[in-house]
Amino acid sequence: MKIGICPGSFDPVTMGHLDIISRSRKIFDHVIVAVMINPAKKTLFTVEERIDLLKRATADMENVEVVGFAGLLAEYARQRGATAVVKGLRAVTDFEYEFQQALTNKKLNPDMETLFMTTNSEHMFLSSSIVKQIAMFGGDISNFVPECILEDVKKRICEDQLLIGQK
C-alpha cells in the first residue's frame, strides 16, 4: 500500500488545503493528514479542534485519515510506513522553505520522498492567515473554507476578537 502524508497546521483548513488532500488521494492508497502540534506556534484553534474541523471537511474522502502529530516528520513517516510527504505550493516564495525542509527530511529518512504539488490556480493566493484576517475584519470567507466548518471558523474569530478587545 502506498501511503502519503499531507502535514500542516491547518489553522483553519482552507479550500486550498482540501484541493491538495483530494488530489493526493489519486496518487496514494492511503493519505494521512497530519495536523502538526507545535507548542511554540500560537494557533487560533486547538489541535483537537483542528483535527475535528479536518475530519468533517474530509468526511467524504474514504482513504483519508486525520491525525495529530508532534515531533519529526521524517520519523513519523517511517513509523507509519509512508513513502512520501505531499506539500502544496502557492508561489515561488513557498518553495525555498519547503525545499530546505525536503532536503532535511531526506537526510533524516532516505526512504521518504517529498512531492511538491502546485495549488489549483483559484486557490493560489489563499492561506489560513489570510482567511483569519479577512474574517477578523468582517469579510466573507465562504469561498475560502469548507461550508461544513464555516460557522465554526467565523464564531472562533469573533470570540478571539472579543478577547483582544477586552485586553
C-alpha positions as CSV (number, residue, x, y, z in Angstrom):
1,M,0.0,0.0,0.0
2,K,1.3,3.4,-0.9
3,I,0.9,5.9,2.0
4,G,1.4,9.6,1.7
5,I,1.4,12.3,4.4
6,C,0.0,15.8,4.0
7,P,1.3,17.7,7.0
8,G,0.4,21.2,8.2
9,S,-1.0,23.4,10.9
10,F,-4.4,23.7,9.2
11,D,-5.4,26.7,11.3
12,P,-8.1,26.6,9.9
13,V,-8.3,24.2,6.9
14,T,-8.9,26.1,3.7
15,M,-10.2,25.1,0.2
16,G,-6.5,25.2,-0.9
17,H,-5.7,22.5,1.7
18,L,-8.6,20.4,0.6
19,D,-7.5,20.7,-3.0
20,I,-4.1,19.2,-2.2
21,I,-5.5,16.5,0.1
22,S,-8.1,15.5,-2.5
23,R,-5.6,15.3,-5.4
24,S,-3.2,13.3,-3.1
25,R,-5.9,10.7,-2.8
26,K,-5.5,9.9,-6.5
27,I,-1.7,9.2,-6.1
28,F,-1.8,7.2,-2.8
29,D,-3.8,4.3,-1.5
30,H,-3.9,6.0,1.9
31,V,-3.4,9.7,2.8
32,I,-2.6,10.7,6.3
33,V,-3.4,14.4,7.1
34,A,-1.0,15.2,9.9
35,V,-2.1,18.1,12.0
36,M,1.2,19.4,13.4
37,I,1.4,20.2,17.1
38,N,3.9,22.9,17.7
39,P,3.7,24.4,21.2
40,A,5.8,27.4,20.1
41,K,3.2,28.4,17.5
42,K,0.2,30.4,18.5
43,T,-2.9,29.0,16.8
44,L,-6.5,30.1,16.7
45,F,-7.8,26.5,17.2
46,T,-6.5,23.8,19.5
47,V,-5.1,20.7,17.9
48,E,-8.2,18.8,18.8
49,E,-10.4,21.4,17.2
50,R,-8.2,21.4,14.0
51,I,-8.5,17.6,13.8
52,D,-12.2,17.8,14.2
53,L,-12.6,20.5,11.5
54,L,-10.4,18.5,9.1
55,K,-12.3,15.2,9.8
56,R,-15.6,17.0,9.0
57,A,-14.1,18.6,5.9
58,T,-12.7,15.3,4.6
59,A,-15.6,13.1,5.8
60,D,-16.4,12.0,2.2
61,M,-12.8,11.1,1.4
62,E,-12.6,7.3,2.1
63,N,-8.8,6.9,2.0
64,V,-8.0,9.9,4.2
65,E,-7.0,9.7,7.9
66,V,-6.7,12.8,10.0
67,V,-4.3,12.6,13.0
68,G,-2.5,14.9,15.4
69,F,1.3,14.8,15.2
70,A,4.2,16.1,17.2
71,G,7.9,15.5,16.6
72,L,10.0,14.9,13.5
73,L,8.0,14.4,10.3
74,A,10.7,12.1,8.9
75,E,10.4,9.8,11.9
76,Y,6.6,9.8,11.9
77,A,6.6,8.9,8.2
78,R,8.9,5.9,9.0
79,Q,6.7,4.8,11.8
80,R,3.6,4.9,9.6
81,G,5.2,3.3,6.6
82,A,4.7,6.4,4.4
83,T,6.9,6.8,1.4
84,A,6.2,10.4,0.6
85,V,5.2,13.8,2.0
86,V,3.0,16.0,-0.1
87,K,3.4,19.7,0.2
88,G,1.3,22.3,-1.5
89,L,3.0,25.2,-3.1
90,R,1.2,28.5,-3.7
91,A,4.0,30.6,-5.0
92,V,7.8,30.6,-5.6
93,T,8.2,32.1,-2.1
94,D,6.8,28.8,-0.6
95,F,9.4,26.7,-2.5
96,E,12.5,27.9,-0.8
97,Y,11.4,27.0,2.7
98,E,9.7,23.7,1.6
99,F,12.8,22.7,-0.4
100,Q,15.0,23.2,2.7
101,Q,12.6,21.1,4.7
102,A,12.5,18.4,2.0
103,L,16.3,18.1,1.9
104,T,16.4,17.9,5.7
105,N,13.7,15.2,5.8
106,K,15.6,13.2,3.1
107,K,18.7,13.3,5.3
108,L,16.7,12.0,8.3
109,N,14.7,9.4,6.3
110,P,16.4,8.5,3.0
111,D,13.4,6.3,2.1
112,M,10.9,9.2,2.1
113,E,10.3,11.4,-0.9
114,T,8.8,14.9,-0.9
115,L,6.3,15.7,-3.6
116,F,5.5,19.3,-4.4
117,M,2.0,19.9,-5.7
118,T,1.0,23.3,-7.1
119,T,-2.2,24.6,-5.7
120,N,-5.1,25.0,-8.1
121,S,-4.9,28.5,-9.5
122,E,-8.2,29.6,-8.0
123,H,-6.6,29.0,-4.5
124,M,-3.0,30.2,-5.1
125,F,-3.5,33.3,-3.0
126,L,-5.2,31.5,-0.1
127,S,-3.6,30.8,3.3
128,S,-5.1,30.3,6.7
129,S,-3.6,33.6,7.8
130,I,-5.4,35.4,5.0
131,V,-8.7,33.7,5.9
132,K,-8.4,34.7,9.5
133,Q,-7.5,38.3,8.6
134,I,-10.5,38.6,6.2
135,A,-12.9,37.2,8.8
136,M,-11.4,39.5,11.5
137,F,-12.5,42.5,9.5
138,G,-15.9,41.1,8.8
139,G,-15.2,39.9,5.2
140,D,-16.9,36.9,3.6
141,I,-14.8,33.7,3.8
142,S,-17.4,31.4,2.5
143,N,-15.4,30.7,-0.7
144,F,-12.2,30.0,1.2
145,V,-13.2,27.4,3.8
146,P,-15.4,24.3,3.5
147,E,-19.1,25.1,4.2
148,C,-19.3,22.4,6.9
149,I,-16.9,24.4,9.1
150,L,-17.6,28.0,8.0
151,E,-19.7,28.9,11.1
152,D,-17.2,27.4,13.5
153,V,-14.4,29.5,12.0
154,K,-16.4,32.7,12.0
155,K,-17.6,32.1,15.6
156,R,-14.0,31.4,16.8
157,I,-12.6,34.5,15.1
158,C,-15.4,36.6,16.6
159,E,-14.6,35.2,20.1
160,D,-10.9,35.9,19.5
161,Q,-11.7,39.5,18.6
162,L,-13.8,39.9,21.7
163,L,-11.0,38.6,23.9
164,I,-8.5,41.0,22.2
165,G,-10.9,43.9,22.8
166,Q,-11.0,43.1,26.5
167,K,-7.2,43.4,26.9
